[in-house]
Amino acid sequence: SKLGAEIRTLGEKASFKKAQDLEGENKFAESAEQFERFAKMNPQSDLAGIAYFNAAIDYEKAGLIAASILAHQSLLSRKDKSVEKYKGQSRRILAKLLHESGRIEEAARAYWTAGFEADKDLSANLFFNAALLFQALGKNAEAIKNYEEYYRRTEKSDKAEALFEIASLYSSSGNSSAAIQKYREYIDQPNA
């Protein structure tokens, strides 16, 4: 009925506002739980996407990093339209949280994936972060791929350093011909 639909809509808005009010009072753990509860109870709501995102952010603000990571992962696994516009930012934050939590390989993969979703300037930084992490893990092939993406996308004056790192990785992997080629490219760069 029309009255039932109106009551549901008002109930949704009241539940969402309750989470916002808790957030405004800096009760981030409670706010996160309320946003998450709202999103789960109202998956068809236009507010579900922002509720999932706010839950993840508020868990982080409350210092509940593991819960924030789970909330970001939950948001990223959703298929509904309400979360789509939050996925890029959520993936970048997730990568940072995983990195800070010492989950280096997961962070590197999250930075890699986020790099393809971001605009050109931001994507270069995300690929660079992934390259550094893969390099630290000794995963040279993945590091090389990320340094190459960084090199293609960045406008920074130190972009030639990526060629040097690629050459060094090829050299340490025993691929002398590729190392020589990249060292030559590095030498030929104006800022090298």
Secondary structure, DSSP 8 states (H G I E B T S, - for coil): -HHHHHHHHHHHHHHHHHHHHHHHTT-HHHHHHHHHHHHHH-TTSTTHHHHHHHHHHHHHHTT-HHHHHHHHHHHHH--SGGGHHHHHHHHHHHHHHHHHTT-HHHHHHHHHHHHHHS-HHHHHHHHHHHHHHHHHTT-HHHHHHHHHHHHHH---TTTHHHHHHHHHHHHHTT-HHHHHHHHHHHHTSTT-
